[in-house]
């Protein structure tokens, strides 16, 4: 796991909440809060470990011909509005 610092504590809390909503609970009789809300079982195939290394594709318009097509970043969460992950640059931590 990468050390990302206190600056990204809100991302950690958001990720913990995202995961908690996809775990079964006794209060809902072994149903996940996500399933109780949407009526569908959540797909867990996309889950990653918080702070793990993530390779992110760099679009061709944002790089030169011989530049790498991906860059290393740190995984910090899940995007709620689209399919994707939230990541942080390893060098700048932004």
N, CA, C and O atoms as a GROMACS GRO file, in nm:
protein
  376
    1UNK      N    1   0.083  -0.119   0.000
    1UNK     CA    2   0.000   0.000   0.000
    1UNK      C    3   0.087   0.125   0.000
    1UNK      O    4   0.190   0.131   0.067
    2UNK      N    5   0.044   0.222  -0.075
    2UNK     CA    6   0.117   0.348  -0.083
    2UNK      C    7   0.071   0.440   0.030
    2UNK      O    8  -0.045   0.437   0.071
    3UNK      N    9   0.162   0.521   0.078
    3UNK     CA   10   0.127   0.624   0.176
    3UNK      C   11   0.084   0.747   0.098
    3UNK      O   12   0.162   0.802   0.020
    4UNK      N   13  -0.038   0.791   0.120
    4UNK     CA   14  -0.086   0.906   0.045
    4UNK      C   15  -0.112   1.027   0.133
    4UNK      O   16  -0.134   1.137   0.082
    5UNK      N   17  -0.110   1.010   0.262
    5UNK     CA   18  -0.121   1.123   0.353
    5UNK      C   19  -0.264   1.160   0.391
    5UNK      O   20  -0.361   1.112   0.334
    6UNK      N   21  -0.271   1.249   0.489
    6UNK     CA   22  -0.398   1.293   0.545
    6UNK      C   23  -0.483   1.370   0.444
    6UNK      O   24  -0.605   1.377   0.458
    7UNK      N   25  -0.420   1.427   0.345
    7UNK     CA   26  -0.489   1.507   0.243
    7UNK      C   27  -0.601   1.426   0.176
    7UNK      O   28  -0.701   1.482   0.132
    8UNK      N   29  -0.582   1.295   0.166
    8UNK     CA   30  -0.679   1.211   0.096
    8UNK      C   31  -0.767   1.130   0.190
    8UNK      O   32  -0.826   1.029   0.151
    9UNK      N   33  -0.775   1.174   0.316
    9UNK     CA   34  -0.862   1.108   0.411
    9UNK      C   35  -1.008   1.107   0.366
    9UNK      O   36  -1.075   1.004   0.382
   10UNK      N   37  -1.061   1.216   0.309
   10UNK     CA   38  -1.200   1.210   0.260
   10UNK      C   39  -1.220   1.102   0.153
   10UNK      O   40  -1.326   1.040   0.147
   11UNK      N   41  -1.120   1.079   0.069
   11UNK     CA   42  -1.129   0.972  -0.032
   11UNK      C   43  -1.138   0.836   0.037
   11UNK      O   44  -1.215   0.750  -0.006
   12UNK      N   45  -1.060   0.818   0.144
   12UNK     CA   46  -1.061   0.692   0.217
   12UNK      C   47  -1.198   0.669   0.281
   12UNK      O   48  -1.250   0.557   0.278
   13UNK      N   49  -1.255   0.772   0.338
   13UNK     CA   50  -1.388   0.761   0.400
   13UNK      C   51  -1.494   0.731   0.294
   13UNK      O   52  -1.581   0.647   0.316
   14UNK      N   53  -1.486   0.799   0.182
   14UNK     CA   54  -1.581   0.774   0.073
   14UNK      C   55  -1.571   0.632   0.020
   14UNK      O   56  -1.672   0.569  -0.012
   15UNK      N   57  -1.448   0.580   0.009
   15UNK     CA   58  -1.428   0.443  -0.038
   15UNK      C   59  -1.481   0.343   0.063
   15UNK      O   60  -1.543   0.244   0.025
   16UNK      N   61  -1.457   0.369   0.192
   16UNK     CA   62  -1.510   0.281   0.297
   16UNK      C   63  -1.662   0.277   0.292
   16UNK      O   64  -1.722   0.171   0.307
   17UNK      N   65  -1.725   0.391   0.271
   17UNK     CA   66  -1.870   0.399   0.261
   17UNK      C   67  -1.921   0.324   0.138
   17UNK      O   68  -2.021   0.253   0.144
   18UNK      N   69  -1.852   0.341   0.026
   18UNK     CA   70  -1.887   0.270  -0.098
   18UNK      C   71  -1.886   0.119  -0.074
   18UNK      O   72  -1.977   0.048  -0.116
   19UNK      N   73  -1.781   0.070  -0.007
   19UNK     CA   74  -1.769  -0.073   0.020
   19UNK      C   75  -1.874  -0.120   0.120
   19UNK      O   76  -1.932  -0.228   0.104
   20UNK      N   77  -1.899  -0.040   0.223
   20UNK     CA   78  -1.997  -0.078   0.324
   20UNK      C   79  -2.137  -0.093   0.264
   20UNK      O   80  -2.213  -0.181   0.304
   21UNK      N   81  -2.170  -0.009   0.168
   21UNK     CA   82  -2.300  -0.017   0.102
   21UNK      C   83  -2.313  -0.140   0.014
   21UNK      O   84  -2.423  -0.170  -0.035
   22UNK      N   85  -2.205  -0.210  -0.009
   22UNK     CA   86  -2.207  -0.330  -0.092
   22UNK      C   87  -2.182  -0.458  -0.012
   22UNK      O   88  -2.155  -0.563  -0.070
   23UNK      N   89  -2.191  -0.448   0.121
   23UNK     CA   90  -2.173  -0.563   0.210
   23UNK      C   91  -2.307  -0.596   0.276
   23UNK      O   92  -2.380  -0.506   0.316
   24UNK      N   93  -2.340  -0.726   0.288
   24UNK     CA   94  -2.465  -0.765   0.353
   24UNK      C   95  -2.469  -0.720   0.499
   24UNK      O   96  -2.364  -0.710   0.564
   25UNK      N   97  -2.588  -0.693   0.551
   25UNK     CA   98  -2.604  -0.650   0.689
   25UNK      C   99  -2.721  -0.723   0.754
   25UNK      O  100  -2.819  -0.756   0.688
   26UNK      N  101  -2.710  -0.748   0.885
   26UNK     CA  102  -2.817  -0.815   0.959
   26UNK      C  103  -2.945  -0.733   0.958
   26UNK      O  104  -3.055  -0.788   0.948
   27UNK      N  105  -2.930  -0.601   0.967
   27UNK     CA  106  -3.048  -0.513   0.972
   27UNK      C  107  -3.137  -0.529   0.850
   27UNK      O  108  -3.258  -0.509   0.858
   28UNK      N  109  -3.078  -0.565   0.738
   28UNK     CA  110  -3.155  -0.583   0.615
   28UNK      C  111  -3.170  -0.731   0.578
   28UNK      O  112  -3.198  -0.765   0.463
   29UNK      N  113  -3.149  -0.818   0.677
   29UNK     CA  114  -3.162  -0.964   0.658
   29UNK      C  115  -3.073  -1.016   0.546
   29UNK      O  116  -3.119  -1.078   0.450
   30UNK      N  117  -2.943  -0.990   0.561
   30UNK     CA  118  -2.839  -1.041   0.469
   30UNK      C  119  -2.846  -0.981   0.329
   30UNK      O  120  -2.794  -1.039   0.233
   31UNK      N  121  -2.910  -0.866   0.316
   31UNK     CA  122  -2.916  -0.795   0.188
   31UNK      C  123  -2.825  -0.673   0.200
   31UNK      O  124  -2.813  -0.615   0.308
   32UNK      N  125  -2.762  -0.635   0.093
   32UNK     CA  126  -2.675  -0.518   0.096
   32UNK      C  127  -2.760  -0.390   0.087
   32UNK      O  128  -2.867  -0.392   0.027
   33UNK      N  129  -2.714  -0.280   0.147
   33UNK     CA  130  -2.788  -0.154   0.132
   33UNK      C  131  -2.806  -0.114  -0.015
   33UNK      O  132  -2.910  -0.061  -0.052
   34UNK      N  133  -2.706  -0.140  -0.097
   34UNK     CA  134  -2.716  -0.109  -0.241
   34UNK      C  135  -2.831  -0.187  -0.305
   34UNK      O  136  -2.907  -0.133  -0.385
   35UNK      N  137  -2.842  -0.315  -0.269
   35UNK     CA  138  -2.948  -0.400  -0.324
   35UNK      C  139  -3.086  -0.355  -0.273
   35UNK      O  140  -3.183  -0.355  -0.348
   36UNK      N  141  -3.093  -0.316  -0.145
   36UNK     CA  142  -3.220  -0.269  -0.089
   36UNK      C  143  -3.265  -0.140  -0.158
   36UNK      O  144  -3.384  -0.118  -0.177
   37UNK      N  145  -3.170  -0.055  -0.194
   37UNK     CA  146  -3.201   0.073  -0.258
   37UNK      C  147  -3.237   0.056  -0.406
   37UNK      O  148  -3.338   0.110  -0.452
   38UNK      N  149  -3.154  -0.018  -0.479
   38UNK     CA  150  -3.172  -0.026  -0.624
   38UNK      C  151  -3.250  -0.149  -0.671
   38UNK      O  152  -3.303  -0.151  -0.782
   39UNK      N  153  -3.258  -0.252  -0.585
   39UNK     CA  154  -3.327  -0.374  -0.624
   39UNK      C  155  -3.238  -0.472  -0.701
   39UNK      O  156  -3.285  -0.577  -0.743
   40UNK      N  157  -3.111  -0.436  -0.718
   40UNK     CA  158  -3.016  -0.523  -0.792
   40UNK      C  159  -2.899  -0.561  -0.702
   40UNK      O  160  -2.853  -0.481  -0.621
   41UNK      N  161  -2.852  -0.684  -0.717
   41UNK     CA  162  -2.732  -0.726  -0.645
   41UNK      C  163  -2.613  -0.650  -0.701
   41UNK      O  164  -2.598  -0.640  -0.823
   42UNK      N  165  -2.526  -0.597  -0.614
   42UNK     CA  166  -2.410  -0.524  -0.665
   42UNK      C  167  -2.306  -0.618  -0.724
   42UNK      O  168  -2.284  -0.729  -0.675
   43UNK      N  169  -2.242  -0.574  -0.831
   43UNK     CA  170  -2.132  -0.648  -0.893
   43UNK      C  171  -2.004  -0.608  -0.821
   43UNK      O  172  -1.972  -0.489  -0.813
   44UNK      N  173  -1.931  -0.705  -0.769
   44UNK     CA  174  -1.811  -0.676  -0.691
   44UNK      C  175  -1.682  -0.705  -0.767
   44UNK      O  176  -1.574  -0.700  -0.709
   45UNK      N  177  -1.692  -0.735  -0.895
   45UNK     CA  178  -1.574  -0.772  -0.974
   45UNK      C  179  -1.477  -0.656  -0.992
   45UNK      O  180  -1.359  -0.678  -1.019
   46UNK      N  181  -1.525  -0.533  -0.978
   46UNK     CA  182  -1.440  -0.416  -1.002
   46UNK      C  183  -1.366  -0.366  -0.878
   46UNK      O  184  -1.291  -0.269  -0.887
   47UNK      N  185  -1.386  -0.429  -0.763
   47UNK     CA  186  -1.326  -0.380  -0.639
   47UNK      C  187  -1.174  -0.391  -0.640
   47UNK      O  188  -1.117  -0.489  -0.688
   48UNK      N  189  -1.109  -0.288  -0.586
   48UNK     CA  190  -0.963  -0.281  -0.577
   48UNK      C  191  -0.923  -0.251  -0.432
   48UNK      O  192  -1.007  -0.212  -0.351
   49UNK      N  193  -0.795  -0.270  -0.401
   49UNK     CA  194  -0.742  -0.241  -0.269
   49UNK      C  195  -0.704  -0.093  -0.262
   49UNK      O  196  -0.631  -0.044  -0.348
   50UNK      N  197  -0.754  -0.023  -0.161
   50UNK     CA  198  -0.724   0.119  -0.145
   50UNK      C  199  -0.573   0.139  -0.132
   50UNK      O  200  -0.507   0.072  -0.054
   51UNK      N  201  -0.521   0.232  -0.210
   51UNK     CA  202  -0.378   0.264  -0.205
   51UNK      C  203  -0.292   0.179  -0.296
   51UNK      O  204  -0.170   0.195  -0.297
   52UNK      N  205  -0.352   0.089  -0.374
   52UNK     CA  206  -0.271   0.004  -0.462
   52UNK      C  207  -0.227   0.082  -0.587
   52UNK      O  208  -0.282   0.187  -0.619
   53UNK      N  209  -0.129   0.028  -0.654
   53UNK     CA  210  -0.079   0.088  -0.777
   53UNK      C  211  -0.183   0.072  -0.888
   53UNK      O  212  -0.240  -0.036  -0.904
   54UNK      N  213  -0.207   0.178  -0.962
   54UNK     CA  214  -0.303   0.174  -1.073
   54UNK      C  215  -0.236   0.230  -1.197
   54UNK      O  216  -0.171   0.335  -1.192
   55UNK      N  217  -0.251   0.162  -1.308
   55UNK     CA  218  -0.198   0.211  -1.435
   55UNK      C  219  -0.312   0.281  -1.509
   55UNK      O  220  -0.418   0.221  -1.532
   56UNK      N  221  -0.290   0.406  -1.546
   56UNK     CA  222  -0.394   0.487  -1.610
   56UNK      C  223  -0.351   0.519  -1.753
   56UNK      O  224  -0.238   0.563  -1.776
   57UNK      N  225  -0.442   0.497  -1.848
   57UNK     CA  226  -0.414   0.524  -1.989
   57UNK      C  227  -0.403   0.675  -2.014
   57UNK      O  228  -0.485   0.752  -1.964
   58UNK      N  229  -0.303   0.715  -2.090
   58UNK     CA  230  -0.285   0.855  -2.129
   58UNK      C  231  -0.334   0.867  -2.274
   58UNK      O  232  -0.282   0.800  -2.363
   59UNK      N  233  -0.433   0.951  -2.296
   59UNK     CA  234  -0.490   0.969  -2.430
   59UNK      C  235  -0.385   1.017  -2.529
   59UNK      O  236  -0.292   1.088  -2.491
   60UNK      N  237  -0.399   0.978  -2.654
   60UNK     CA  238  -0.300   1.013  -2.757
   60UNK      C  239  -0.284   1.164  -2.773
   60UNK      O  240  -0.176   1.210  -2.809
   61UNK      N  241  -0.386   1.241  -2.748
   61UNK     CA  242  -0.378   1.386  -2.758
   61UNK      C  243  -0.300   1.451  -2.644
   61UNK      O  244  -0.264   1.568  -2.652
   62UNK      N  245  -0.274   1.374  -2.538
   62UNK     CA  246  -0.204   1.427  -2.421
   62UNK      C  247  -0.061   1.378  -2.411
   62UNK      O  248   0.005   1.400  -2.309
   63UNK      N  249  -0.013   1.311  -2.514
   63UNK     CA  250   0.125   1.260  -2.511
   63UNK      C  251   0.186   1.271  -2.650
   63UNK      O  252   0.116   1.287  -2.750
   64UNK      N  253   0.318   1.263  -2.653
   64UNK     CA  254   0.390   1.264  -2.780
   64UNK      C  255   0.404   1.120  -2.829
   64UNK      O  256   0.372   1.026  -2.756
   65UNK      N  257   0.451   1.103  -2.950
   65UNK     CA  258   0.457   0.972  -3.014
   65UNK      C  259   0.531   0.868  -2.931
   65UNK      O  260   0.484   0.755  -2.919
   66UNK      N  261   0.646   0.902  -2.874
   66UNK     CA  262   0.727   0.803  -2.802
   66UNK      C  263   0.707   0.806  -2.651
   66UNK      O  264   0.776   0.734  -2.578
   67UNK      N  265   0.614   0.886  -2.602
   67UNK     CA  266   0.584   0.890  -2.459
   67UNK      C  267   0.509   0.762  -2.420
   67UNK      O  268   0.443   0.700  -2.504
   68UNK      N  269   0.518   0.723  -2.293
   68UNK     CA  270   0.445   0.604  -2.247
   68UNK      C  271   0.294   0.622  -2.264
   68UNK      O  272   0.242   0.734  -2.255
   69UNK      N  273   0.225   0.513  -2.290
   69UNK     CA  274   0.080   0.517  -2.309
   69UNK      C  275   0.003   0.508  -2.178
   69UNK      O  276  -0.119   0.520  -2.176
   70UNK      N  277   0.075   0.485  -2.068
   70UNK     CA  278   0.011   0.480  -1.937
   70UNK      C  279   0.104   0.541  -1.833
   70UNK      O  280   0.224   0.556  -1.856
   71UNK      N  281   0.046   0.575  -1.719
   71UNK     CA  282   0.126   0.628  -1.610
   71UNK      C  283   0.082   0.563  -1.479
   71UNK      O  284  -0.034   0.524  -1.464
   72UNK      N  285   0.176   0.553  -1.385
   72UNK     CA  286   0.147   0.493  -1.256
   72UNK      C  287   0.079   0.596  -1.167
   72UNK      O  288   0.124   0.710  -1.155
   73UNK      N  289  -0.029   0.553  -1.104
   73UNK     CA  290  -0.101   0.638  -1.011
   73UNK      C  291  -0.140   0.554  -0.890
   73UNK      O  292  -0.113   0.433  -0.888
   74UNK      N  293  -0.201   0.615  -0.791
   74UNK     CA  294  -0.245   0.545  -0.670
   74UNK      C  295  -0.397   0.543  -0.669
   74UNK      O  296  -0.462   0.646  -0.685
   75UNK      N  297  -0.454   0.425  -0.649
   75UNK     CA  298  -0.599   0.409  -0.642
   75UNK      C  299  -0.650   0.464  -0.509
   75UNK      O  300  -0.600   0.426  -0.403
   76UNK      N  301  -0.750   0.555  -0.514
   76UNK     CA  302  -0.806   0.611  -0.391
   76UNK      C  303  -0.958   0.600  -0.383
   76UNK      O  304  -1.016   0.640  -0.283
   77UNK      N  305  -1.024   0.545  -0.485
   77UNK     CA  306  -1.168   0.531  -0.474
   77UNK      C  307  -1.238   0.500  -0.604
   77UNK      O  308  -1.176   0.478  -0.708
   78UNK      N  309  -1.370   0.501  -0.593
   78UNK     CA  310  -1.456   0.466  -0.705
   78UNK      C  311  -1.535   0.589  -0.749
   78UNK      O  312  -1.578   0.668  -0.665
   79UNK      N  313  -1.553   0.605  -0.877
   79UNK     CA  314  -1.633   0.715  -0.930
   79UNK      C  315  -1.780   0.674  -0.920
   79UNK      O  316  -1.819   0.569  -0.970
   80UNK      N  317  -1.860   0.757  -0.856
   80UNK     CA  318  -2.002   0.725  -0.836
   80UNK      C  319  -2.086   0.758  -0.960
   80UNK      O  320  -2.195   0.702  -0.976
   81UNK      N  321  -2.038   0.847  -1.045
   81UNK     CA  322  -2.120   0.895  -1.156
   81UNK      C  323  -2.091   0.826  -1.289
   81UNK      O  324  -2.168   0.840  -1.383
   82UNK      N  325  -1.981   0.752  -1.298
   82UNK     CA  326  -1.947   0.682  -1.422
   82UNK      C  327  -1.861   0.561  -1.390
   82UNK      O  328  -1.816   0.544  -1.277
   83UNK      N  329  -1.838   0.477  -1.490
   83UNK     CA  330  -1.750   0.362  -1.470
   83UNK      C  331  -1.607   0.412  -1.468
   83UNK      O  332  -1.559   0.467  -1.567
   84UNK      N  333  -1.541   0.395  -1.359
   84UNK     CA  334  -1.403   0.441  -1.348
   84UNK      C  335  -1.358   0.445  -1.204
   84UNK      O  336  -1.435   0.422  -1.112
   85UNK      N  337  -1.232   0.475  -1.187
   85UNK     CA  338  -1.171   0.482  -1.055
   85UNK      C  339  -1.117   0.621  -1.030
   85UNK      O  340  -1.090   0.696  -1.124
   86UNK      N  341  -1.102   0.656  -0.904
   86UNK     CA  342  -1.039   0.782  -0.865
   86UNK      C  343  -0.895   0.749  -0.830
   86UNK      O  344  -0.868   0.658  -0.752
   87UNK      N  345  -0.803   0.823  -0.888
   87UNK     CA  346  -0.661   0.798  -0.866
   87UNK      C  347  -0.588   0.928  -0.833
   87UNK      O  348  -0.639   1.037  -0.856
   88UNK      N  349  -0.467   0.912  -0.779
   88UNK     CA  350  -0.382   1.024  -0.741
   88UNK      C  351  -0.246   1.004  -0.805
   88UNK      O  352  -0.195   0.892  -0.809
   89UNK      N  353  -0.187   1.112  -0.855
   89UNK     CA  354  -0.053   1.107  -0.913
   89UNK      C  355   0.047   1.071  -0.804
   89UNK      O  356   0.043   1.127  -0.694
   90UNK      N  357   0.137   0.978  -0.832
   90UNK     CA  358   0.235   0.933  -0.733
   90UNK      C  359   0.332   1.042  -0.692
   90UNK      O  360   0.375   1.047  -0.577
   91UNK      N  361   0.367   1.129  -0.785
   91UNK     CA  362   0.467   1.233  -0.756
   91UNK      C  363   0.407   1.353  -0.686
   91UNK      O  364   0.458   1.398  -0.583
   92UNK      N  365   0.299   1.406  -0.740
   92UNK     CA  366   0.240   1.529  -0.686
   92UNK      C  367   0.138   1.503  -0.576
   92UNK      O  368   0.103   1.595  -0.502
   93UNK      N  369   0.089   1.380  -0.565
   93UNK     CA  370  -0.014   1.342  -0.469
   93UNK      C  371  -0.144   1.419  -0.492
   93UNK      O  372  -0.223   1.438  -0.400
   94UNK      N  373  -0.166   1.465  -0.617
   94UNK     CA  374  -0.290   1.535  -0.653
   94UNK      C  375  -0.369   1.455  -0.753
   94UNK      O  376  -0.477   1.497  -0.795
   0.00000   0.00000   0.00000
